[in-house]
Amino acid sequence: MRLPIVLLALVAATSAGCGPAIGKAPPAQEGVAALVDALQADDPRAAYALLAKETRKKVSYEEFAVQWKATEAE
């Protein structure tokens, strides 16, 4: 399983809720379901899109995709 990627996504998703609310965020259950779908479909682009905007500013899709591929065997 892609444990490091999953942990990064979960941390990013939960930390996104710590800032000021600009609009209503979708329920956590929807985010978790979307992450599970991305993992099952082996879709790094969908998983990357779930990351908080601040996280995407710090980690490029290319970096994320390299890590995704590196953890493929897990």
PDB file of N, CA, C, O and CB in Angstrom:
ATOM      1  N   MET A   1       0.842  -1.187   0.000  1.00  0.00           N
ATOM      2  CA  MET A   1       0.000   0.000   0.000  1.00  0.00           C
ATOM      3  C   MET A   1       0.880   1.241   0.000  1.00  0.00           C
ATOM      4  O   MET A   1       2.036   1.186   0.421  1.00  0.00           O
ATOM      5  CB  MET A   1      -0.954   0.003   1.218  1.00  0.00           C
ATOM      6  N   ARG A   2       0.374   2.289  -0.440  1.00  0.00           N
ATOM      7  CA  ARG A   2       1.102   3.549  -0.558  1.00  0.00           C
ATOM      8  C   ARG A   2       1.001   4.336   0.745  1.00  0.00           C
ATOM      9  O   ARG A   2       0.442   5.432   0.774  1.00  0.00           O
ATOM     10  CB  ARG A   2       0.559   4.384  -1.736  1.00  0.00           C
ATOM     11  N   LEU A   3       1.537   3.782   1.804  1.00  0.00           N
ATOM     12  CA  LEU A   3       1.393   4.382   3.125  1.00  0.00           C
ATOM     13  C   LEU A   3       1.919   5.808   3.213  1.00  0.00           C
ATOM     14  O   LEU A   3       1.201   6.666   3.727  1.00  0.00           O
ATOM     15  CB  LEU A   3       2.092   3.540   4.131  1.00  0.00           C
ATOM     16  N   PRO A   4       3.138   6.119   2.741  1.00  0.00           N
ATOM     17  CA  PRO A   4       3.603   7.511   2.858  1.00  0.00           C
ATOM     18  C   PRO A   4       2.699   8.502   2.128  1.00  0.00           C
ATOM     19  O   PRO A   4       2.442   9.595   2.633  1.00  0.00           O
ATOM     20  CB  PRO A   4       5.016   7.629   2.317  1.00  0.00           C
ATOM     21  N   ILE A   5       2.221   8.130   0.956  1.00  0.00           N
ATOM     22  CA  ILE A   5       1.340   9.009   0.188  1.00  0.00           C
ATOM     23  C   ILE A   5       0.013   9.183   0.921  1.00  0.00           C
ATOM     24  O   ILE A   5      -0.517  10.291   1.006  1.00  0.00           O
ATOM     25  CB  ILE A   5       1.102   8.443  -1.235  1.00  0.00           C
ATOM     26  N   VAL A   6      -0.519   8.081   1.449  1.00  0.00           N
ATOM     27  CA  VAL A   6      -1.782   8.146   2.175  1.00  0.00           C
ATOM     28  C   VAL A   6      -1.633   9.044   3.396  1.00  0.00           C
ATOM     29  O   VAL A   6      -2.497   9.876   3.670  1.00  0.00           O
ATOM     30  CB  VAL A   6      -2.246   6.737   2.593  1.00  0.00           C
ATOM     31  N   LEU A   7      -0.540   8.873   4.124  1.00  0.00           N
ATOM     32  CA  LEU A   7      -0.329   9.711   5.302  1.00  0.00           C
ATOM     33  C   LEU A   7      -0.215  11.179   4.929  1.00  0.00           C
ATOM     34  O   LEU A   7      -0.791  12.037   5.597  1.00  0.00           O
ATOM     35  CB  LEU A   7       0.920   9.268   6.047  1.00  0.00           C
ATOM     36  N   LEU A   8       0.524  11.474   3.867  1.00  0.00           N
ATOM     37  CA  LEU A   8       0.652  12.859   3.410  1.00  0.00           C
ATOM     38  C   LEU A   8      -0.720  13.429   3.059  1.00  0.00           C
ATOM     39  O   LEU A   8      -1.047  14.554   3.438  1.00  0.00           O
ATOM     40  CB  LEU A   8       1.597  12.947   2.192  1.00  0.00           C
ATOM     41  N   ALA A   9      -1.509  12.656   2.341  1.00  0.00           N
ATOM     42  CA  ALA A   9      -2.833  13.123   1.934  1.00  0.00           C
ATOM     43  C   ALA A   9      -3.742  13.338   3.143  1.00  0.00           C
ATOM     44  O   ALA A   9      -4.474  14.325   3.209  1.00  0.00           O
ATOM     45  CB  ALA A   9      -3.475  12.123   0.966  1.00  0.00           C
ATOM     46  N   LEU A  10      -3.691  12.412   4.096  1.00  0.00           N
ATOM     47  CA  LEU A  10      -4.533  12.559   5.278  1.00  0.00           C
ATOM     48  C   LEU A  10      -4.111  13.752   6.129  1.00  0.00           C
ATOM     49  O   LEU A  10      -4.960  14.489   6.630  1.00  0.00           O
ATOM     50  CB  LEU A  10      -4.491  11.288   6.111  1.00  0.00           C
ATOM     51  N   VAL A  11      -2.813  13.944   6.294  1.00  0.00           N
ATOM     52  CA  VAL A  11      -2.335  15.098   7.055  1.00  0.00           C
ATOM     53  C   VAL A  11      -2.754  16.386   6.358  1.00  0.00           C
ATOM     54  O   VAL A  11      -3.223  17.327   6.999  1.00  0.00           O
ATOM     55  CB  VAL A  11      -0.797  15.049   7.224  1.00  0.00           C
ATOM     56  N   ALA A  12      -2.581  16.418   5.053  1.00  0.00           N
ATOM     57  CA  ALA A  12      -2.955  17.616   4.305  1.00  0.00           C
ATOM     58  C   ALA A  12      -4.457  17.872   4.399  1.00  0.00           C
ATOM     59  O   ALA A  12      -4.893  19.012   4.553  1.00  0.00           O
ATOM     60  CB  ALA A  12      -2.533  17.482   2.836  1.00  0.00           C
ATOM     61  N   ALA A  13      -5.232  16.812   4.306  1.00  0.00           N
ATOM     62  CA  ALA A  13      -6.686  16.966   4.355  1.00  0.00           C
ATOM     63  C   ALA A  13      -7.148  17.435   5.728  1.00  0.00           C
ATOM     64  O   ALA A  13      -8.030  18.287   5.834  1.00  0.00           O
ATOM     65  CB  ALA A  13      -7.372  15.649   3.996  1.00  0.00           C
ATOM     66  N   THR A  14      -6.556  16.884   6.772  1.00  0.00           N
ATOM     67  CA  THR A  14      -6.992  17.285   8.106  1.00  0.00           C
ATOM     68  C   THR A  14      -6.453  18.646   8.495  1.00  0.00           C
ATOM     69  O   THR A  14      -7.122  19.391   9.211  1.00  0.00           O
ATOM     70  CB  THR A  14      -6.563  16.260   9.126  1.00  0.00           C
ATOM     71  N   SER A  15      -5.262  18.986   8.042  1.00  0.00           N
ATOM     72  CA  SER A  15      -4.716  20.294   8.396  1.00  0.00           C
ATOM     73  C   SER A  15      -5.413  21.412   7.630  1.00  0.00           C
ATOM     74  O   SER A  15      -5.408  22.561   8.072  1.00  0.00           O
ATOM     75  CB  SER A  15      -3.215  20.332   8.124  1.00  0.00           C
ATOM     76  N   ALA A  16      -5.998  21.095   6.515  1.00  0.00           N
ATOM     77  CA  ALA A  16      -6.715  22.111   5.744  1.00  0.00           C
ATOM     78  C   ALA A  16      -7.890  22.656   6.544  1.00  0.00           C
ATOM     79  O   ALA A  16      -8.284  23.809   6.362  1.00  0.00           O
ATOM     80  CB  ALA A  16      -7.205  21.531   4.405  1.00  0.00           C
ATOM     81  N   GLY A  17      -8.449  21.844   7.420  1.00  0.00           N
ATOM     82  CA  GLY A  17      -9.563  22.275   8.238  1.00  0.00           C
ATOM     83  C   GLY A  17      -9.169  23.172   9.394  1.00  0.00           C
ATOM     84  O   GLY A  17     -10.038  23.703  10.086  1.00  0.00           O
ATOM     85  N   CYS A  18      -7.884  23.350   9.613  1.00  0.00           N
ATOM     86  CA  CYS A  18      -7.415  24.158  10.736  1.00  0.00           C
ATOM     87  C   CYS A  18      -7.382  25.648  10.421  1.00  0.00           C
ATOM     88  O   CYS A  18      -7.281  26.467  11.335  1.00  0.00           O
ATOM     89  CB  CYS A  18      -6.043  23.705  11.151  1.00  0.00           C
ATOM     90  N   GLY A  19      -7.464  26.003   9.177  1.00  0.00           N
ATOM     91  CA  GLY A  19      -7.399  27.414   8.794  1.00  0.00           C
ATOM     92  C   GLY A  19      -8.777  28.037   8.800  1.00  0.00           C
ATOM     93  O   GLY A  19      -9.762  27.384   9.144  1.00  0.00           O
ATOM     94  N   PRO A  20      -8.847  29.296   8.420  1.00  0.00           N
ATOM     95  CA  PRO A  20     -10.139  29.973   8.371  1.00  0.00           C
ATOM     96  C   PRO A  20     -11.017  29.386   7.271  1.00  0.00           C
ATOM     97  O   PRO A  20     -10.530  29.010   6.205  1.00  0.00           O
ATOM     98  CB  PRO A  20      -9.947  31.479   8.149  1.00  0.00           C
ATOM     99  N   ALA A  21     -12.294  29.314   7.540  1.00  0.00           N
ATOM    100  CA  ALA A  21     -13.228  28.743   6.575  1.00  0.00           C
ATOM    101  C   ALA A  21     -13.637  29.812   5.570  1.00  0.00           C
ATOM    102  O   ALA A  21     -14.158  30.861   5.948  1.00  0.00           O
ATOM    103  CB  ALA A  21     -14.472  28.157   7.287  1.00  0.00           C
ATOM    104  N   ILE A  22     -13.402  29.545   4.304  1.00  0.00           N
ATOM    105  CA  ILE A  22     -13.808  30.470   3.247  1.00  0.00           C
ATOM    106  C   ILE A  22     -15.148  30.018   2.688  1.00  0.00           C
ATOM    107  O   ILE A  22     -16.006  30.837   2.357  1.00  0.00           O
ATOM    108  CB  ILE A  22     -12.735  30.546   2.121  1.00  0.00           C
ATOM    109  N   GLY A  23     -15.312  28.741   2.590  1.00  0.00           N
ATOM    110  CA  GLY A  23     -16.554  28.155   2.124  1.00  0.00           C
ATOM    111  C   GLY A  23     -16.761  26.860   2.870  1.00  0.00           C
ATOM    112  O   GLY A  23     -15.895  26.429   3.632  1.00  0.00           O
ATOM    113  N   LYS A  24     -17.876  26.250   2.662  1.00  0.00           N
ATOM    114  CA  LYS A  24     -18.148  25.002   3.357  1.00  0.00           C
ATOM    115  C   LYS A  24     -17.363  23.875   2.700  1.00  0.00           C
ATOM    116  O   LYS A  24     -17.491  23.635   1.499  1.00  0.00           O
ATOM    117  CB  LYS A  24     -19.661  24.689   3.356  1.00  0.00           C
ATOM    118  N   ALA A  25     -16.557  23.194   3.487  1.00  0.00           N
ATOM    119  CA  ALA A  25     -15.768  22.064   2.992  1.00  0.00           C
ATOM    120  C   ALA A  25     -16.653  20.826   2.931  1.00  0.00           C
ATOM    121  O   ALA A  25     -17.590  20.689   3.718  1.00  0.00           O
ATOM    122  CB  ALA A  25     -14.525  21.808   3.896  1.00  0.00           C
ATOM    123  N   PRO A  26     -16.356  19.923   1.995  1.00  0.00           N
ATOM    124  CA  PRO A  26     -17.132  18.689   1.932  1.00  0.00           C
ATOM    125  C   PRO A  26     -16.869  17.849   3.180  1.00  0.00           C
ATOM    126  O   PRO A  26     -15.804  17.958   3.787  1.00  0.00           O
ATOM    127  CB  PRO A  26     -16.787  17.888   0.653  1.00  0.00           C
ATOM    128  N   PRO A  27     -17.819  17.024   3.558  1.00  0.00           N
ATOM    129  CA  PRO A  27     -17.618  16.171   4.727  1.00  0.00           C
ATOM    130  C   PRO A  27     -16.368  15.302   4.562  1.00  0.00           C
ATOM    131  O   PRO A  27     -16.008  14.909   3.453  1.00  0.00           O
ATOM    132  CB  PRO A  27     -18.853  15.286   4.961  1.00  0.00           C
ATOM    133  N   ALA A  28     -15.728  15.018   5.673  1.00  0.00           N
ATOM    134  CA  ALA A  28     -14.499  14.214   5.655  1.00  0.00           C
ATOM    135  C   ALA A  28     -14.731  12.862   4.992  1.00  0.00           C
ATOM    136  O   ALA A  28     -13.843  12.340   4.316  1.00  0.00           O
ATOM    137  CB  ALA A  28     -13.972  14.011   7.080  1.00  0.00           C
ATOM    138  N   GLN A  29     -15.892  12.307   5.177  1.00  0.00           N
ATOM    139  CA  GLN A  29     -16.192  10.999   4.599  1.00  0.00           C
ATOM    140  C   GLN A  29     -16.050  11.027   3.074  1.00  0.00           C
ATOM    141  O   GLN A  29     -15.576  10.058   2.480  1.00  0.00           O
ATOM    142  CB  GLN A  29     -17.612  10.557   4.991  1.00  0.00           C
ATOM    143  N   GLU A  30     -16.451  12.116   2.446  1.00  0.00           N
ATOM    144  CA  GLU A  30     -16.326  12.229   0.990  1.00  0.00           C
ATOM    145  C   GLU A  30     -14.862  12.280   0.573  1.00  0.00           C
ATOM    146  O   GLU A  30     -14.473  11.680  -0.429  1.00  0.00           O
ATOM    147  CB  GLU A  30     -17.064  13.477   0.481  1.00  0.00           C
ATOM    148  N   GLY A  31     -14.052  13.001   1.346  1.00  0.00           N
ATOM    149  CA  GLY A  31     -12.627  13.090   1.048  1.00  0.00           C
ATOM    150  C   GLY A  31     -11.931  11.753   1.192  1.00  0.00           C
ATOM    151  O   GLY A  31     -11.102  11.381   0.361  1.00  0.00           O
ATOM    152  N   VAL A  32     -12.271  11.034   2.246  1.00  0.00           N
ATOM    153  CA  VAL A  32     -11.675   9.714   2.464  1.00  0.00           C
ATOM    154  C   VAL A  32     -12.100   8.766   1.348  1.00  0.00           C
ATOM    155  O   VAL A  32     -11.279   8.007   0.833  1.00  0.00           O
ATOM    156  CB  VAL A  32     -12.086   9.143   3.847  1.00  0.00           C
ATOM    157  N   ALA A  33     -13.367   8.804   0.974  1.00  0.00           N
ATOM    158  CA  ALA A  33     -13.850   7.938  -0.104  1.00  0.00           C
ATOM    159  C   ALA A  33     -13.141   8.263  -1.417  1.00  0.00           C
ATOM    160  O   ALA A  33     -12.791   7.357  -2.173  1.00  0.00           O
ATOM    161  CB  ALA A  33     -15.376   8.085  -0.273  1.00  0.00           C
ATOM    162  N   ALA A  34     -12.929   9.542  -1.690  1.00  0.00           N
ATOM    163  CA  ALA A  34     -12.226   9.941  -2.913  1.00  0.00           C
ATOM    164  C   ALA A  34     -10.782   9.461  -2.890  1.00  0.00           C
ATOM    165  O   ALA A  34     -10.251   9.041  -3.918  1.00  0.00           O
ATOM    166  CB  ALA A  34     -12.271  11.466  -3.087  1.00  0.00           C
ATOM    167  N   LEU A  35     -10.143   9.521  -1.722  1.00  0.00           N
ATOM    168  CA  LEU A  35      -8.766   9.034  -1.602  1.00  0.00           C
ATOM    169  C   LEU A  35      -8.702   7.528  -1.815  1.00  0.00           C
ATOM    170  O   LEU A  35      -7.818   7.038  -2.517  1.00  0.00           O
ATOM    171  CB  LEU A  35      -8.184   9.397  -0.228  1.00  0.00           C
ATOM    172  N   VAL A  36      -9.620   6.799  -1.221  1.00  0.00           N
ATOM    173  CA  VAL A  36      -9.665   5.344  -1.407  1.00  0.00           C
ATOM    174  C   VAL A  36      -9.875   5.018  -2.881  1.00  0.00           C
ATOM    175  O   VAL A  36      -9.231   4.112  -3.412  1.00  0.00           O
ATOM    176  CB  VAL A  36     -10.791   4.710  -0.547  1.00  0.00           C
ATOM    177  N   ASP A  37     -10.765   5.744  -3.544  1.00  0.00           N
ATOM    178  CA  ASP A  37     -10.996   5.527  -4.978  1.00  0.00           C
ATOM    179  C   ASP A  37      -9.719   5.763  -5.780  1.00  0.00           C
ATOM    180  O   ASP A  37      -9.393   4.982  -6.675  1.00  0.00           O
ATOM    181  CB  ASP A  37     -12.115   6.452  -5.489  1.00  0.00           C
ATOM    182  N   ALA A  38      -8.996   6.834  -5.462  1.00  0.00           N
ATOM    183  CA  ALA A  38      -7.749   7.143  -6.175  1.00  0.00           C
ATOM    184  C   ALA A  38      -6.714   6.051  -5.953  1.00  0.00           C
ATOM    185  O   ALA A  38      -6.008   5.660  -6.883  1.00  0.00           O
ATOM    186  CB  ALA A  38      -7.186   8.501  -5.719  1.00  0.00           C
ATOM    187  N   LEU A  39      -6.622   5.561  -4.728  1.00  0.00           N
ATOM    188  CA  LEU A  39      -5.665   4.491  -4.429  1.00  0.00           C
ATOM    189  C   LEU A  39      -6.025   3.207  -5.169  1.00  0.00           C
ATOM    190  O   LEU A  39      -5.160   2.567  -5.767  1.00  0.00           O
ATOM    191  CB  LEU A  39      -5.612   4.226  -2.918  1.00  0.00           C
ATOM    192  N   GLN A  40      -7.295   2.836  -5.130  1.00  0.00           N
ATOM    193  CA  GLN A  40      -7.731   1.610  -5.800  1.00  0.00           C
ATOM    194  C   GLN A  40      -7.572   1.702  -7.310  1.00  0.00           C
ATOM    195  O   GLN A  40      -7.297   0.697  -7.965  1.00  0.00           O
ATOM    196  CB  GLN A  40      -9.180   1.310  -5.454  1.00  0.00           C
ATOM    197  N   ALA A  41      -7.739   2.890  -7.866  1.00  0.00           N
ATOM    198  CA  ALA A  41      -7.615   3.085  -9.311  1.00  0.00           C
ATOM    199  C   ALA A  41      -6.169   3.346  -9.726  1.00  0.00           C
ATOM    200  O   ALA A  41      -5.879   3.493 -10.913  1.00  0.00           O
ATOM    201  CB  ALA A  41      -8.498   4.241  -9.761  1.00  0.00           C
ATOM    202  N   ASP A  42      -5.263   3.404  -8.747  1.00  0.00           N
ATOM    203  CA  ASP A  42      -3.858   3.737  -9.003  1.00  0.00           C
ATOM    204  C   ASP A  42      -3.781   5.033  -9.812  1.00  0.00           C
ATOM    205  O   ASP A  42      -3.150   5.098 -10.867  1.00  0.00           O
ATOM    206  CB  ASP A  42      -3.138   2.575  -9.758  1.00  0.00           C
ATOM    207  N   ASP A  43      -4.446   6.062  -9.279  1.00  0.00           N
ATOM    208  CA  ASP A  43      -4.581   7.347  -9.966  1.00  0.00           C
ATOM    209  C   ASP A  43      -3.899   8.458  -9.161  1.00  0.00           C
ATOM    210  O   ASP A  43      -4.545   9.122  -8.350  1.00  0.00           O
ATOM    211  CB  ASP A  43      -6.073   7.687 -10.195  1.00  0.00           C
ATOM    212  N   PRO A  44      -2.588   8.661  -9.385  1.00  0.00           N
ATOM    213  CA  PRO A  44      -1.887   9.679  -8.606  1.00  0.00           C
ATOM    214  C   PRO A  44      -2.406  11.094  -8.856  1.00  0.00           C
ATOM    215  O   PRO A  44      -2.361  11.932  -7.955  1.00  0.00           O
ATOM    216  CB  PRO A  44      -0.417   9.625  -8.914  1.00  0.00           C
ATOM    217  N   ARG A  45      -2.892  11.369 -10.050  1.00  0.00           N
ATOM    218  CA  ARG A  45      -3.387  12.714 -10.348  1.00  0.00           C
ATOM    219  C   ARG A  45      -4.634  13.019  -9.508  1.00  0.00           C
ATOM    220  O   ARG A  45      -4.785  14.129  -8.997  1.00  0.00           O
ATOM    221  CB  ARG A  45      -3.705  12.855 -11.861  1.00  0.00           C
ATOM    222  N   ALA A  46      -5.515  12.043  -9.369  1.00  0.00           N
ATOM    223  CA  ALA A  46      -6.712  12.241  -8.547  1.00  0.00           C
ATOM    224  C   ALA A  46      -6.334  12.404  -7.076  1.00  0.00           C
ATOM    225  O   ALA A  46      -6.911  13.234  -6.373  1.00  0.00           O
ATOM    226  CB  ALA A  46      -7.688  11.058  -8.718  1.00  0.00           C
ATOM    227  N   ALA A  47      -5.371  11.617  -6.613  1.00  0.00           N
ATOM    228  CA  ALA A  47      -4.923  11.725  -5.222  1.00  0.00           C
ATOM    229  C   ALA A  47      -4.274  13.083  -4.977  1.00  0.00           C
ATOM    230  O   ALA A  47      -4.505  13.705  -3.940  1.00  0.00           O
ATOM    231  CB  ALA A  47      -3.934  10.590  -4.878  1.00  0.00           C
ATOM    232  N   TYR A  48      -3.470  13.540  -5.920  1.00  0.00           N
ATOM    233  CA  TYR A  48      -2.800  14.838  -5.785  1.00  0.00           C
ATOM    234  C   TYR A  48      -3.830  15.962  -5.715  1.00  0.00           C
ATOM    235  O   TYR A  48      -3.667  16.911  -4.949  1.00  0.00           O
ATOM    236  CB  TYR A  48      -1.827  15.077  -6.965  1.00  0.00           C
ATOM    237  N   ALA A  49      -4.871  15.854  -6.500  1.00  0.00           N
ATOM    238  CA  ALA A  49      -5.918  16.884  -6.512  1.00  0.00           C
ATOM    239  C   ALA A  49      -6.621  16.997  -5.161  1.00  0.00           C
ATOM    240  O   ALA A  49      -7.210  18.033  -4.851  1.00  0.00           O
ATOM    241  CB  ALA A  49      -6.943  16.579  -7.604  1.00  0.00           C
ATOM    242  N   LEU A  50      -6.563  15.945  -4.364  1.00  0.00           N
ATOM    243  CA  LEU A  50      -7.205  15.959  -3.051  1.00  0.00           C
ATOM    244  C   LEU A  50      -6.372  16.678  -1.991  1.00  0.00           C
ATOM    245  O   LEU A  50      -6.879  17.013  -0.920  1.00  0.00           O
ATOM    246  CB  LEU A  50      -7.478  14.544  -2.603  1.00  0.00           C
ATOM    247  N   LEU A  51      -5.104  16.913  -2.289  1.00  0.00           N
ATOM    248  CA  LEU A  51      -4.246  17.597  -1.325  1.00  0.00           C
ATOM    249  C   LEU A  51      -4.686  19.049  -1.151  1.00  0.00           C
ATOM    250  O   LEU A  51      -5.229  19.662  -2.070  1.00  0.00           O
ATOM    251  CB  LEU A  51      -2.774  17.535  -1.773  1.00  0.00           C
ATOM    252  N   ALA A  52      -4.446  19.573   0.018  1.00  0.00           N
ATOM    253  CA  ALA A  52      -4.758  20.977   0.288  1.00  0.00           C
ATOM    254  C   ALA A  52      -3.950  21.870  -0.645  1.00  0.00           C
ATOM    255  O   ALA A  52      -2.841  21.521  -1.049  1.00  0.00           O
ATOM    256  CB  ALA A  52      -4.468  21.334   1.769  1.00  0.00           C
ATOM    257  N   LYS A  53      -4.512  23.014  -0.979  1.00  0.00           N
ATOM    258  CA  LYS A  53      -3.849  23.956  -1.886  1.00  0.00           C
ATOM    259  C   LYS A  53      -2.453  24.317  -1.381  1.00  0.00           C
ATOM    260  O   LYS A  53      -1.512  24.393  -2.171  1.00  0.00           O
ATOM    261  CB  LYS A  53      -4.695  25.229  -2.048  1.00  0.00           C
ATOM    262  N   GLU A  54      -2.312  24.538  -0.094  1.00  0.00           N
ATOM    263  CA  GLU A  54      -1.010  24.885   0.487  1.00  0.00           C
ATOM    264  C   GLU A  54      -0.007  23.749   0.303  1.00  0.00           C
ATOM    265  O   GLU A  54       1.175  23.999   0.064  1.00  0.00           O
ATOM    266  CB  GLU A  54      -1.160  25.217   1.981  1.00  0.00           C
ATOM    267  N   THR A  55      -0.462  22.522   0.410  1.00  0.00           N
ATOM    268  CA  THR A  55       0.425  21.372   0.220  1.00  0.00           C
ATOM    269  C   THR A  55       0.847  21.274  -1.232  1.00  0.00           C
ATOM    270  O   THR A  55       2.009  20.989  -1.524  1.00  0.00           O
ATOM    271  CB  THR A  55      -0.261  20.068   0.664  1.00  0.00           C
ATOM    272  N   ARG A  56      -0.098  21.509  -2.160  1.00  0.00           N
ATOM    273  CA  ARG A  56       0.242  21.457  -3.586  1.00  0.00           C
ATOM    274  C   ARG A  56       1.235  22.551  -3.961  1.00  0.00           C
ATOM    275  O   ARG A  56       2.000  22.389  -4.912  1.00  0.00           O
ATOM    276  CB  ARG A  56      -1.023  21.587  -4.440  1.00  0.00           C
ATOM    277  N   LYS A  57       1.233  23.661  -3.229  1.00  0.00           N
ATOM    278  CA  LYS A  57       2.220  24.715  -3.482  1.00  0.00           C
ATOM    279  C   LYS A  57       3.621  24.248  -3.095  1.00  0.00           C
ATOM    280  O   LYS A  57       4.606  24.654  -3.712  1.00  0.00           O
ATOM    281  CB  LYS A  57       1.854  25.996  -2.704  1.00  0.00           C
ATOM    282  N   LYS A  58       3.710  23.402  -2.084  1.00  0.00           N
ATOM    283  CA  LYS A  58       4.999  22.931  -1.573  1.00  0.00           C
ATOM    284  C   LYS A  58       5.500  21.685  -2.291  1.00  0.00           C
ATOM    285  O   LYS A  58       6.708  21.472  -2.400  1.00  0.00           O
ATOM    286  CB  LYS A  58       4.891  22.647  -0.096  1.00  0.00           C
ATOM    287  N   VAL A  59       4.580  20.863  -2.781  1.00  0.00           N
ATOM    288  CA  VAL A  59       4.935  19.598  -3.434  1.00  0.00           C
ATOM    289  C   VAL A  59       4.351  19.609  -4.839  1.00  0.00           C
ATOM    290  O   VAL A  59       3.132  19.643  -5.005  1.00  0.00           O
ATOM    291  CB  VAL A  59       4.412  18.361  -2.617  1.00  0.00           C
ATOM    292  N   SER A  60       5.212  19.580  -5.848  1.00  0.00           N
ATOM    293  CA  SER A  60       4.719  19.571  -7.229  1.00  0.00           C
ATOM    294  C   SER A  60       4.098  18.215  -7.555  1.00  0.00           C
ATOM    295  O   SER A  60       4.363  17.214  -6.888  1.00  0.00           O
ATOM    296  CB  SER A  60       5.865  19.894  -8.224  1.00  0.00           C
ATOM    297  N   TYR A  61       3.266  18.206  -8.597  1.00  0.00           N
ATOM    298  CA  TYR A  61       2.690  16.931  -9.016  1.00  0.00           C
ATOM    299  C   TYR A  61       3.797  15.955  -9.407  1.00  0.00           C
ATOM    300  O   TYR A  61       3.702  14.762  -9.120  1.00  0.00           O
ATOM    301  CB  TYR A  61       1.713  17.135 -10.193  1.00  0.00           C
ATOM    302  N   GLU A  62       4.835  16.454 -10.053  1.00  0.00           N
ATOM    303  CA  GLU A  62       5.928  15.588 -10.491  1.00  0.00           C
ATOM    304  C   GLU A  62       6.588  14.907  -9.298  1.00  0.00           C
ATOM    305  O   GLU A  62       6.874  13.710  -9.349  1.00  0.00           O
ATOM    306  CB  GLU A  62       6.968  16.394 -11.283  1.00  0.00           C
ATOM    307  N   GLU A  63       6.834  15.662  -8.221  1.00  0.00           N
ATOM    308  CA  GLU A  63       7.417  15.079  -7.004  1.00  0.00           C
ATOM    309  C   GLU A  63       6.466  14.048  -6.398  1.00  0.00           C
ATOM    310  O   GLU A  63       6.885  12.969  -5.979  1.00  0.00           O
ATOM    311  CB  GLU A  63       7.737  16.184  -5.968  1.00  0.00           C
ATOM    312  N   PHE A  64       5.193  14.396  -6.360  1.00  0.00           N
ATOM    313  CA  PHE A  64       4.180  13.499  -5.813  1.00  0.00           C
ATOM    314  C   PHE A  64       4.126  12.201  -6.618  1.00  0.00           C
ATOM    315  O   PHE A  64       4.060  11.111  -6.049  1.00  0.00           O
ATOM    316  CB  PHE A  64       2.799  14.184  -5.807  1.00  0.00           C
ATOM    317  N   ALA A  65       4.156  12.329  -7.950  1.00  0.00           N
ATOM    318  CA  ALA A  65       4.082  11.155  -8.823  1.00  0.00           C
ATOM    319  C   ALA A  65       5.298  10.249  -8.643  1.00  0.00           C
ATOM    320  O   ALA A  65       5.169   9.026  -8.682  1.00  0.00           O
ATOM    321  CB  ALA A  65       3.968  11.588 -10.288  1.00  0.00           C
ATOM    322  N   VAL A  66       6.477  10.840  -8.445  1.00  0.00           N
ATOM    323  CA  VAL A  66       7.683  10.039  -8.205  1.00  0.00           C
ATOM    324  C   VAL A  66       7.517   9.235  -6.919  1.00  0.00           C
ATOM    325  O   VAL A  66       7.825   8.043  -6.889  1.00  0.00           O
ATOM    326  CB  VAL A  66       8.947  10.946  -8.121  1.00  0.00           C
ATOM    327  N   GLN A  67       7.035   9.873  -5.868  1.00  0.00           N
ATOM    328  CA  GLN A  67       6.819   9.172  -4.603  1.00  0.00           C
ATOM    329  C   GLN A  67       5.731   8.106  -4.746  1.00  0.00           C
ATOM    330  O   GLN A  67       5.844   7.017  -4.184  1.00  0.00           O
ATOM    331  CB  GLN A  67       6.439  10.169  -3.496  1.00  0.00           C
ATOM    332  N   TRP A  68       4.702   8.422  -5.485  1.00  0.00           N
ATOM    333  CA  TRP A  68       3.611   7.468  -5.725  1.00  0.00           C
ATOM    334  C   TRP A  68       4.171   6.208  -6.375  1.00  0.00           C
ATOM    335  O   TRP A  68       3.885   5.094  -5.937  1.00  0.00           O
ATOM    336  CB  TRP A  68       2.504   8.100  -6.622  1.00  0.00           C
ATOM    337  N   LYS A  69       4.966   6.392  -7.417  1.00  0.00           N
ATOM    338  CA  LYS A  69       5.532   5.249  -8.132  1.00  0.00           C
ATOM    339  C   LYS A  69       6.515   4.485  -7.246  1.00  0.00           C
ATOM    340  O   LYS A  69       6.574   3.257  -7.304  1.00  0.00           O
ATOM    341  CB  LYS A  69       6.230   5.714  -9.420  1.00  0.00           C
ATOM    342  N   ALA A  70       7.286   5.200  -6.429  1.00  0.00           N
ATOM    343  CA  ALA A  70       8.273   4.561  -5.557  1.00  0.00           C
ATOM    344  C   ALA A  70       7.618   3.691  -4.495  1.00  0.00           C
ATOM    345  O   ALA A  70       8.230   2.737  -4.015  1.00  0.00           O
ATOM    346  CB  ALA A  70       9.142   5.612  -4.892  1.00  0.00           C
ATOM    347  N   THR A  71       6.391   4.005  -4.125  1.00  0.00           N
ATOM    348  CA  THR A  71       5.707   3.226  -3.092  1.00  0.00           C
ATOM    349  C   THR A  71       4.740   2.207  -3.682  1.00  0.00           C
ATOM    350  O   THR A  71       3.916   1.640  -2.964  1.00  0.00           O
ATOM    351  CB  THR A  71       4.960   4.151  -2.153  1.00  0.00           C
ATOM    352  N   GLU A  72       4.836   1.980  -4.964  1.00  0.00           N
ATOM    353  CA  GLU A  72       3.911   1.076  -5.651  1.00  0.00           C
ATOM    354  C   GLU A  72       3.890  -0.316  -5.031  1.00  0.00           C
ATOM    355  O   GLU A  72       2.825  -0.922  -4.921  1.00  0.00           O
ATOM    356  CB  GLU A  72       4.280   0.973  -7.116  1.00  0.00           C
ATOM    357  N   ALA A  73       5.035  -0.827  -4.629  1.00  0.00           N
ATOM    358  CA  ALA A  73       5.118  -2.187  -4.097  1.00  0.00           C
ATOM    359  C   ALA A  73       4.558  -2.297  -2.684  1.00  0.00           C
ATOM    360  O   ALA A  73       4.279  -3.402  -2.220  1.00  0.00           O
ATOM    361  CB  ALA A  73       6.553  -2.658  -4.109  1.00  0.00           C
ATOM    362  N   GLU A  74       4.391  -1.195  -2.008  1.00  0.00           N
ATOM    363  CA  GLU A  74       3.942  -1.249  -0.611  1.00  0.00           C
ATOM    364  C   GLU A  74       2.502  -1.585  -0.501  1.00  0.00           C
ATOM    365  O   GLU A  74       1.970  -1.670   0.606  1.00  0.00           O
ATOM    366  CB  GLU A  74       4.195   0.045   0.081  1.00  0.00           C
TER     367      GLU A  74
END
